[in-house]
Amino acid sequence: MFVRVFAVLLSVILLAGCGTTREVQVGRLEAIPSLETAALVPRADKSEDMDAHVGDALSAHGLVLTPPLPAGTRKSADVDLIVAYNDVWRWDVVMYLKSLTIRFYEGDSGALLATGRWENSALHGFQDAGEVTRELVDDMMSRLPAKP
C-alpha cells in the first residue's frame, strides 16, 4: 500500500513539474484601431534568432515590420504596434528557453495593450523557441479588442 501511495505521489509531483505556463493579460479593454505596422524594440543583449521568431509571428498576423526602434521606446507615431520582449535562456546539456515575456504597446499613445508570458517548468523541456513565440503572439493577438 505504501509503495502504491508513494508511486502516485511521485507521479503527481513529476507531472506537475513538467508543465509549462502561458499567461496573457490585456492592458486595455476599449477597441483599438486596426494594426498594420509593427516595430521591435531590441535589448542590448538581443538574440537575432528571437528577433526573427517574434518578427515571423507578427508577420503571420499580417503586420508589416518596420526597422527596429531605439531601446526603451514605448511610443512612436510611425508604427501601430511597438513590441518589446525579454527572453531568458538557461544551460542544461544544451541551451533551453526558460521564459519569454512579450509586451505590445500602442504606437500613438504608448499605452500597454497586452503582456504575454510563457515559462518553462522546473523540470524543463526543450521546446522550440519559434513555436513558443508563435503560440504566445497568437494568443496575445486573439485577445486584443478590435474595432468593429
Backbone bond lengths (Angstrom), bond angles and torsions (degrees), N, CA, C in turn:
res aa  C-N    CA-C-N  psi(-1)  N-CA   C-N-CA  omega(-1)  CA-C   N-CA-C  phi
1 M - - - 1.445 - - 1.533 110.79 -
2 F 1.340 115.56 -45.60 1.462 119.77 -179.90 1.525 111.09 -60.08
3 V 1.312 116.60 -40.96 1.467 120.84 -179.43 1.523 109.98 -63.84
4 R 1.309 117.27 -41.25 1.463 121.18 -179.94 1.535 110.61 -63.86
5 V 1.323 117.64 -46.64 1.465 121.95 178.99 1.528 109.80 -62.62
6 F 1.318 116.57 -43.41 1.459 120.66 178.88 1.527 110.57 -61.84
7 A 1.317 117.70 -42.72 1.468 121.60 179.79 1.527 111.16 -63.77
8 V 1.316 117.20 -41.34 1.465 120.96 179.10 1.529 110.03 -65.66
9 L 1.317 117.37 -46.35 1.467 120.81 178.91 1.525 111.62 -62.05
10 L 1.306 117.07 -42.23 1.457 120.98 178.57 1.525 110.60 -63.34
11 S 1.316 116.98 -41.12 1.469 120.91 178.17 1.520 111.43 -62.55
12 V 1.317 116.74 -43.75 1.464 121.06 179.68 1.525 110.37 -63.07
13 I 1.310 117.05 -44.15 1.469 120.87 179.69 1.521 110.49 -63.20
14 L 1.308 117.52 -45.45 1.465 120.66 -179.74 1.518 111.79 -65.24
15 L 1.315 117.28 -42.01 1.462 119.67 179.69 1.522 111.28 -67.75
16 A 1.311 117.17 -37.23 1.465 120.13 178.01 1.524 110.52 -66.60
17 G 1.308 117.35 -34.38 1.453 121.35 179.68 1.507 113.58 -75.78
18 C 1.318 118.00 -14.33 1.460 121.55 -177.23 1.519 112.97 -92.20
19 G 1.310 118.66 -7.44 1.458 121.04 -175.38 1.515 112.75 -84.45
20 T 1.320 115.35 138.03 1.460 120.06 173.01 1.524 108.08 -92.70
21 T 1.324 116.25 164.07 1.457 119.85 177.28 1.520 109.81 -123.81
22 R 1.322 114.81 145.55 1.465 121.31 175.19 1.517 107.12 -137.06
23 E 1.320 115.12 131.78 1.461 120.78 -176.81 1.524 108.49 -139.35
24 V 1.326 115.76 136.85 1.463 121.11 176.15 1.517 108.03 -127.98
25 Q 1.328 115.87 131.45 1.463 121.69 176.29 1.517 108.15 -122.43
26 V 1.316 115.24 131.71 1.462 120.54 178.62 1.517 107.67 -91.38
27 G 1.327 115.99 132.94 1.454 121.15 -175.11 1.514 114.77 -85.57
28 R 1.328 116.41 -21.15 1.469 118.33 178.68 1.514 108.87 -147.46
29 L 1.316 115.44 149.15 1.456 120.25 -173.41 1.518 113.92 -100.07
30 E 1.347 117.89 -23.05 1.461 118.29 -179.43 1.528 109.40 -71.67
31 A 1.318 114.73 151.84 1.465 120.58 -176.93 1.526 110.57 -62.65
32 I 1.313 114.82 144.84 1.463 120.51 178.89 1.523 109.21 -107.79
33 P 1.331 116.93 154.39 1.464 118.84 177.38 1.525 109.86 -64.57
34 S 1.305 115.70 165.16 1.460 118.96 -179.18 1.524 109.96 -60.92
35 L 1.306 114.82 143.86 1.460 121.29 -179.58 1.521 108.73 -101.71
36 E 1.321 116.01 121.71 1.459 120.31 -179.73 1.519 112.79 -120.13
37 T 1.332 117.45 -31.60 1.462 120.86 -178.61 1.522 110.11 -124.37
38 A 1.325 115.21 151.11 1.463 121.02 179.05 1.519 109.42 -144.34
39 A 1.315 115.40 150.55 1.464 121.42 176.13 1.520 109.32 -135.71
40 L 1.319 115.94 138.07 1.455 121.52 174.78 1.522 109.52 -82.72
41 V 1.312 115.19 149.14 1.460 121.81 172.49 1.527 105.81 -114.20
42 P 1.330 116.76 100.31 1.467 119.28 -175.42 1.522 112.54 -73.50
43 R 1.320 114.77 155.54 1.460 121.79 172.99 1.524 108.16 -95.82
44 A 1.310 115.94 168.21 1.465 120.38 179.92 1.529 111.06 -62.14
45 D 1.323 117.46 -38.95 1.469 120.92 -178.63 1.528 111.18 -101.72
46 K 1.328 115.68 41.65 1.462 121.08 -174.83 1.527 112.21 -64.79
47 S 1.297 114.11 157.52 1.452 122.48 178.11 1.524 108.53 -111.00
48 E 1.316 116.64 123.39 1.468 120.68 178.42 1.528 110.54 -58.70
49 D 1.331 116.73 -39.65 1.468 120.26 -179.90 1.523 111.19 -63.41
50 M 1.332 117.27 -44.46 1.460 119.72 -179.38 1.522 110.93 -69.64
51 D 1.333 117.77 -35.85 1.466 119.85 173.77 1.522 109.45 -56.21
52 A 1.331 116.04 -44.94 1.466 120.88 -179.58 1.525 111.03 -65.59
53 H 1.329 117.49 -42.07 1.475 120.51 179.48 1.530 111.16 -61.95
54 V 1.326 116.65 -45.87 1.468 120.31 179.88 1.526 109.65 -65.71
55 G 1.321 116.93 -44.30 1.466 120.86 178.68 1.518 112.43 -60.34
56 D 1.329 116.84 -43.67 1.469 120.79 178.44 1.526 111.35 -63.02
57 A 1.328 116.45 -41.33 1.469 120.46 -179.86 1.524 110.86 -64.63
58 L 1.326 117.23 -38.36 1.466 120.66 178.30 1.526 110.68 -70.40
59 S 1.325 117.01 -41.58 1.469 121.42 178.86 1.519 111.43 -61.70
60 A 1.323 116.85 -33.77 1.466 120.85 178.81 1.527 111.58 -62.94
61 H 1.322 117.14 -18.67 1.470 121.92 177.28 1.520 111.59 -99.37
62 G 1.326 116.57 14.03 1.455 121.12 175.69 1.514 115.11 83.60
63 L 1.308 117.52 6.85 1.465 120.48 179.07 1.527 110.27 -79.95
64 V 1.317 115.70 137.40 1.460 121.72 176.18 1.524 107.29 -92.15
65 L 1.333 116.09 124.09 1.458 120.06 -179.18 1.518 110.72 -83.34
66 T 1.314 115.23 132.74 1.460 121.81 175.93 1.530 107.38 -103.23
67 P 1.327 117.99 170.49 1.472 119.24 178.64 1.532 111.27 -57.39
68 P 1.329 116.73 150.09 1.468 120.70 -179.83 1.525 112.02 -57.99
69 L 1.313 114.88 149.83 1.464 121.88 177.46 1.530 109.17 -95.67
70 P 1.324 117.95 160.38 1.468 120.38 179.34 1.535 111.62 -59.71
71 A 1.316 115.33 148.76 1.467 121.18 179.60 1.523 110.44 -53.17
72 G 1.319 115.51 137.01 1.459 121.37 178.39 1.518 115.29 88.19
73 T 1.336 117.78 -5.64 1.466 120.80 -179.47 1.526 110.25 -66.16
74 R 1.319 116.98 132.09 1.462 122.04 176.76 1.521 111.47 -126.49
75 K 1.332 117.23 -2.67 1.456 120.67 -176.50 1.526 108.87 -148.82
76 S 1.348 115.87 131.93 1.465 120.87 177.18 1.519 108.59 -160.71
77 A 1.314 116.30 128.22 1.466 120.75 178.76 1.524 111.60 -75.21
78 D 1.331 117.65 -7.67 1.464 121.57 -176.83 1.524 113.71 -82.43
79 V 1.329 118.13 -15.04 1.468 121.27 -178.91 1.525 110.08 -136.00
80 D 1.326 115.11 158.39 1.466 120.49 178.02 1.528 111.96 -83.15
81 L 1.334 115.63 -33.57 1.464 120.71 -173.73 1.524 109.68 -134.72
82 I 1.321 115.83 129.30 1.463 121.93 174.74 1.524 106.58 -108.24
83 V 1.326 115.88 130.65 1.458 121.13 -173.76 1.529 109.69 -121.49
84 A 1.321 115.52 122.04 1.464 121.57 175.41 1.526 107.59 -118.85
85 Y 1.315 116.07 143.89 1.463 118.36 178.33 1.520 110.31 -141.08
86 N 1.320 114.35 158.92 1.458 121.79 176.25 1.520 107.51 -135.85
87 D 1.318 116.40 117.63 1.461 120.76 178.18 1.519 109.46 -112.91
88 V 1.325 116.03 138.89 1.462 122.26 179.70 1.520 107.36 -120.60
89 W 1.322 115.38 126.35 1.459 122.26 -178.90 1.523 109.48 -115.69
90 R 1.318 115.94 148.41 1.464 122.44 176.49 1.530 108.64 -131.08
91 W 1.319 113.82 166.48 1.453 120.75 -178.03 1.523 109.96 -111.52
92 D 1.339 116.44 130.58 1.459 122.70 172.52 1.521 106.07 -157.97
93 V 1.274 117.92 91.70 1.461 125.72 -172.18 1.528 109.55 69.25
94 V 1.320 116.58 -51.33 1.471 122.60 171.40 1.528 107.39 -135.16
95 M 1.315 116.08 165.66 1.464 119.95 177.63 1.532 109.44 -68.59
96 Y 1.324 116.09 141.70 1.460 120.84 175.34 1.523 109.00 -137.48
97 L 1.330 114.99 152.85 1.458 121.29 179.55 1.522 109.23 -76.95
98 K 1.322 116.36 117.17 1.464 121.54 179.44 1.525 110.71 -84.59
99 S 1.349 116.36 -44.95 1.463 119.12 178.96 1.520 110.11 -157.50
100 L 1.321 114.84 157.75 1.459 122.21 178.21 1.525 108.15 -142.94
101 T 1.319 116.15 126.84 1.458 122.16 174.95 1.517 108.04 -122.63
102 I 1.329 116.30 128.80 1.464 121.81 178.81 1.524 107.36 -122.70
103 R 1.338 115.76 136.88 1.469 121.02 177.33 1.515 109.31 -124.27
104 F 1.340 115.50 134.05 1.460 122.68 175.41 1.529 108.36 -105.66
105 Y 1.334 116.24 128.87 1.463 122.08 175.58 1.521 109.05 -119.28
106 E 1.316 116.57 141.97 1.458 120.49 175.10 1.525 108.06 -71.85
107 G 1.325 116.75 131.41 1.460 121.00 -175.85 1.511 113.92 -60.12
108 D 1.326 117.30 -50.87 1.470 120.94 -175.36 1.525 113.42 -64.61
109 S 1.326 116.53 -46.07 1.465 119.89 -172.98 1.526 113.68 -99.01
110 G 1.320 116.90 -22.61 1.457 120.18 -174.87 1.517 112.93 79.83
111 A 1.343 116.66 6.55 1.467 120.92 -179.09 1.527 110.44 -68.56
112 L 1.321 115.60 140.12 1.457 121.15 176.52 1.524 108.78 -71.35
113 L 1.327 116.60 119.19 1.464 121.03 -179.40 1.519 111.98 -90.68
114 A 1.332 116.48 -42.99 1.462 119.62 -177.44 1.522 110.09 -160.59
115 T 1.318 114.53 151.13 1.460 122.08 173.50 1.514 107.39 -127.45
116 G 1.314 115.93 129.93 1.457 121.28 176.35 1.516 109.27 -119.83
117 R 1.312 115.88 136.85 1.465 119.93 -179.80 1.515 109.62 -135.10
118 W 1.322 114.70 131.22 1.462 122.63 174.59 1.514 107.10 -121.73
119 E 1.337 116.62 136.49 1.459 119.84 178.74 1.517 110.41 -137.25
120 N 1.315 115.13 133.60 1.450 122.26 175.96 1.524 108.23 -73.21
121 S 1.299 116.87 159.54 1.458 120.78 -178.09 1.528 110.89 -84.34
122 A 1.319 115.60 171.91 1.464 120.59 177.00 1.525 110.44 -61.54
123 L 1.307 116.67 -41.72 1.469 121.45 173.44 1.522 106.45 -94.72
124 H 1.310 115.48 71.95 1.458 124.70 -167.77 1.525 114.01 -60.49
125 G 1.330 112.72 159.88 1.454 120.89 169.90 1.514 108.27 -109.74
126 F 1.304 115.81 179.61 1.463 121.34 179.43 1.524 108.46 -113.13
127 Q 1.333 115.96 64.35 1.455 121.50 -177.22 1.523 110.77 -67.98
128 D 1.323 114.69 151.99 1.457 121.50 176.27 1.529 108.64 -72.38
129 A 1.326 116.90 121.92 1.468 121.28 -176.24 1.525 111.63 -62.19
130 G 1.332 117.30 -35.77 1.461 120.53 178.53 1.516 111.89 -64.72
131 E 1.317 116.33 -42.22 1.466 120.74 179.66 1.528 111.10 -67.47
132 V 1.322 116.78 -42.53 1.468 120.88 177.53 1.524 109.78 -59.34
133 T 1.326 116.36 -45.09 1.467 121.27 -179.00 1.520 111.13 -63.83
134 R 1.332 117.04 -45.90 1.475 121.01 179.05 1.521 111.19 -58.61
135 E 1.320 116.53 -47.46 1.465 120.31 -178.15 1.530 111.45 -63.74
136 L 1.322 116.76 -40.10 1.462 119.98 -179.77 1.528 110.86 -67.79
137 V 1.336 117.31 -44.93 1.469 120.55 178.37 1.529 110.22 -64.69
138 D 1.330 117.98 -40.91 1.470 121.03 177.21 1.525 110.49 -57.24
139 D 1.320 116.09 -46.30 1.462 121.16 -179.45 1.529 110.41 -63.32
140 M 1.325 117.18 -43.18 1.464 120.86 -179.90 1.524 111.16 -64.63
141 M 1.326 117.20 -46.03 1.466 120.84 -178.52 1.530 110.91 -63.52
142 S 1.326 116.82 -37.43 1.467 119.86 -177.99 1.526 112.38 -68.59
143 R 1.305 117.61 -20.51 1.468 121.00 -177.84 1.523 113.72 -96.32
144 L 1.326 117.24 -8.27 1.464 118.95 178.61 1.521 109.67 -70.87
145 P 1.324 117.98 129.04 1.465 120.08 179.26 1.532 110.14 -73.30
146 A 1.315 116.50 120.27 1.470 121.21 -178.35 1.516 110.38 -97.29
147 K 1.330 115.15 152.41 1.468 119.52 175.09 1.522 108.37 -72.04
148 P 1.338 116.61 142.41 1.475 119.38 179.56 1.516 112.06 -67.82
